[in-house]
Amino acid sequence: MNFYTQTGKMAIGSRLRLLTDKITEDAAEIYKLYHVDLHPKWFPVFHALSQKENTITEIAQIIGHSHPSVSKIVTEMSRKGIVTEKKDKSDGRRNLVALSKKGKEIADQIKDQLADVNSAIEDILGSTRNDLWKAIEEWEFVLEQKSLLRRVQEQKKLREGSQVRIVDYSPEYAGAFKTLNEEWISAYFKMEEADHKALDNPDSYILQKGGAIIVALYNDEPVGVCALIKMNDPHYDFELAKMAVSPKAQGKNIGWLLGRAIIEKAAAMGAFRLYLESNTILKPAISLYHKLGFKKVAGHPTPYERCNIQMELEIGRG
């Protein structure tokens, strides 16, 4: 087991397969010991059918296997004469699978084997500090709530997000500010006059009017930007605008980091309420704004043809 000690928990799948292989090898010998003509992998289907005849779909649901897997096992068992298939008398569209005469004989014959195996498993459980059976139940429940894949994706996002630095805009990022925004706007819409004003002249259009721009750096490369544009409006202090993240950097939590950072900057600048405009086809962006606390509003004039949703956020004054 030195290999698994070295690899750690990342090899959990391989280690579980190793344990499964050991148990399966013993299981095959146990069937021989009791002269039971049954393959270990057939047992879940066999046991389900020993309780009640059923369709392949229903068997799959009962034992938690896929339909193709159960179908293959039923075919194999049918060749051995252990099961039979017949039309459901009450519904001709359904094929019922049932134990054959041979299958029922095996069901009676296997009772002593099952009792002895159960006692052997109890003996193993009694010899260990950790109850594997209960642990498996816990793992199944936890993974049902959130899969291992989903958990790894979240850890990947957190790790990569920790490598992101948010910095204030400087002239060296002018090209990135323009390119990143043009990239996403052109992917969904068309560039408009207000876009050109902000992207061609960020100093005069945004910064010199009291606004701000921040830049997300990943491995020191600018991969995301966001701006605060000062508004001449009694209800709003700034418009959160020109948020863009490079497609190659998506999935690294950069949108969230930019959003939180720009809100914190607005609060530090004394802002009370922020405003933004977007389009509902940008579902990830709209979801992000909701998570940041923005709520839908309506009725504010907009210079953008693409705008079909307006949102605001009250951030208060510190």
N, C-alpha and C positions, 0 to 999 in steps of 0.2 A: 504493500500500500504506500510505499515511499513516493511513487509517482503522484498519487492523489494528494499526499501531504504537501508536495512541492507545488502542484498546480493550484491547490486551494479549491474554493467553492465554485470557481468558474467551470470546473469539469463535472458539475453535478449530474448532467445528463449521462455522461460516459460512466460515471460511478454507479448510477442507478441501473444502467443497462448491464453492467458487470454483475451486480447483485441479482438482477432479474434472470440473467443467463444461468447463474449458479442454481437458482431456485428451479428454473425450468428444466435444467438437466436432471436434477434430483426428481422432479415431478414425473418426468418420462420413466425413470427407473421405478418410481413408486407405483405407477400404473401397471408396470410389468410384474412387480412384486405381488399385486393383488389380481393379476390376470384379467385386467380390465382393458378392453379394446377401445381405448379413447385417447386422443391426442390432447395434451395439456391445454393448448390454445383453444380447443373446442369447449372447454368446461363452462365458461359463462353462458354460451348459447345453450348447451346441454342442460344446465341447471335451470335456466329460464323456461325451457320447454318441459322440464320435469314438473314445473308448477302449473303450466297452462300452455295450450297451443296458441300460436300467435302468428302475425304476419312478420316478414323480415323487418319492415319499418318499425313495428312495435317492439320487436326484440332489440333492435339497435337503440331505441330510446331507453329501454329498461336497463341494458348493460352499459350504456354510454359509449358504444362503438359506432363507427360509421356504417352507413347502409351497404357500401361496397364490401367492407370487411365482413359483415355478417352474411351477406349474400355468398361470398366465397366460402366461408366456413360451412354454411348450409349445404352448398354444392358438394364439398368434400365429405360431409357427414352422410349425405344422401348416397354417394357412391359406396360408402361402407355399409349402407342399409340401416343406419341408425335413425334417420328421420324420413318422413314422407311429406309430400306437398299435395294439397287438395284445394278445390274451390270452396269458399265459404258458402254454406247453404243459404244463409240469410242475405248474402251480398256476393253475387257471382263475379264481381270485379276484384275481389280480394282473394289472394292465395294464402292459405293457412299452412303453417309448418307445424308438424307434430312428431312426437317420438313414435318410431315404428315398434313392432313387437320386440325386435332386438334391442331397441333403445330403452324400452321399459324394463327389459330384463337387466340391462346394464344399470339402470337407475336403482333397481333393487339390490344388485350385486355390489354397488359402489358404497353402500351405506357404512359398512365397517371401515372402509378406506377413509371416508370423510371424517368419521369419528376419530380415527387414529391420527390423521393429519392435523385435525383441530387440536387434539391433545398435545401433539408435538410442537405446534406453533405456540400454544399457551406455555409450554415448557421453555421455549426460547424467550418469549416475552418476560417470563419470570426470572430469567437469567440475565436480563439487561436492565440498566438504569432507566433507559428511555423506552417508552412504549411506542414502537414503530407504527403500530396500527392506528393509534390515536394521532400520531404525528402526520401520517398520510392523510387522514381525514381533515386535519387542520390545513395542510398544504393545499388539498383539493379545494377547500372552502376559500382560502385566501387567493388562490390563483383564479378562481371563478370570479372573484370581485375585480381583480386586475391581473392580467397575464404577465408572465415573465418578460415577454417581448415589450409590453407597454412599460414595465418598470425599468428595463434596460434603456429604452428610448428616453425616459425621463432623466435617468442618471447621465446619459450622454449629453442631453440638453443642459443639465446643471453644470457638468464638467466643462463643456465648451463655453457656456455662458460665463463661467468664472474666469475665462481667458480673454473676455471682452473688456476693453477699456473705453469709457465714455469721456471724451475730451471736448473742450470748447473749440469752436470754429476758428480757423486761421486761414490766411490767403492760400496756403499750400493745399487746402482741401476744396478750393473753389471748383476744380475739375470734377472731383468725386461728387460734390453736392449736385452739380448739374447732370452728370452722367447717370448717377443712380436714380434720380427722379425721372429723367427722360426715358430710362429703361423701363420702369414700371408703367408710366403713363402711356407710352407708345404700345405696350403689350395689351392694354385694355381699351384705351381711348385715343384721342388725338390731342396733340399739344395745343393749348389755347393761349391767348394773349397774356392773361394773368400769369401763366406758367413762365413764359419767356421773360416777363418783367422780373420775377423773383429769381429765376435761375441764372439769367444773364448778368444781373446786377445785385447780388445778395448783400453787398455792403451798403449801397444806397437805398435799396428797396426794403431791407429787413433790419440790418444792424444799426445804421445811422438814424433810423426812426424809433429806436428804443427796443428793438426786438433782439432775438438771440438764435444761434444755431449751435447744435451739438453734433458730434461725430462719433460713431462707434468704430473702434479699431479692433480687428481680430488678427493676431500675429502682426501687429503694427500696420495692417492694411485697412484703409477706410472701406467698411462694408455696409454702413448704415448711417443715415442722417435724419435730422428732425429740426424743425424751426418753430420759433414763436414769433408771430407777426403782430406788432402793436396795432390795436384796433381803436378807431375813433368812434366809440360806441358807448353809451351810458350803461349798458348791461354787461359788456365783456371787456376784459383788459387785453387779452391776447387771443389770436387764433393759433391753434396747434395745426401746423401745416407742413407740407413737404417732407412727410415721413416716408422714407424709402429704405428697403433692405435688399442687398444684392441677392439674386436667386441662389448663388453658390454658397451663401452664408445663412440661408433660411434653415430653421430647425435648431438654431443655437440660442434661442430665447432673446434674440437681439431686439425684436420689436418691443417686447415687454421691458427690457432694460432701457431702451430709448424713451419709451413712454413714461416710465417712472422717473427717469432722470430729467426729462423736460418739465414734468409737473413739479418736481422739487425745485428746479430752476425758476419756474414761474412763481412759486410760493416765495422763494428767496427775493424775487424782484418785486414782491408786494402785491401780486395778483390775487384777485378774489374769485374770478370766474373765467373759465376758458371755453372756447368755442371751436368747433371743427366742422368740416364738410367732407362728405365721402359719397360712395355709391354702394348700394346694397349688393351688387354682384361681387364685391370684394369681401366675401364672407369671413375670411380669417382676420382681416383688418377690423371689421365691425365687431367681431367677437372680442378682439383685443381691446377695443375702446370700451366695450361693456365691462370687461374685467378691470379696466383702469378706473371705472366709476362713472363714465360718461352716460348721459341719458338723452333720449331723442327729444328734439324741439322742432319747431316749424315756424315759418313766416319771415325768416331773415333773408334779405336780398343777397344774391350770390352772382359773382361774375363768371361762374363755371357752368357750361352746358351739361357736364357729366354729373353734377351734384344732384342727388335725389334723396339725401338724408343729411340732416343737420343735428349736431349733438352738443351738449354742454356739460361742464363739470365745475361744481363749486368746490374750491379747495380751501377757502377760508384764509384768514390772515393770522400769521403766527404772532 
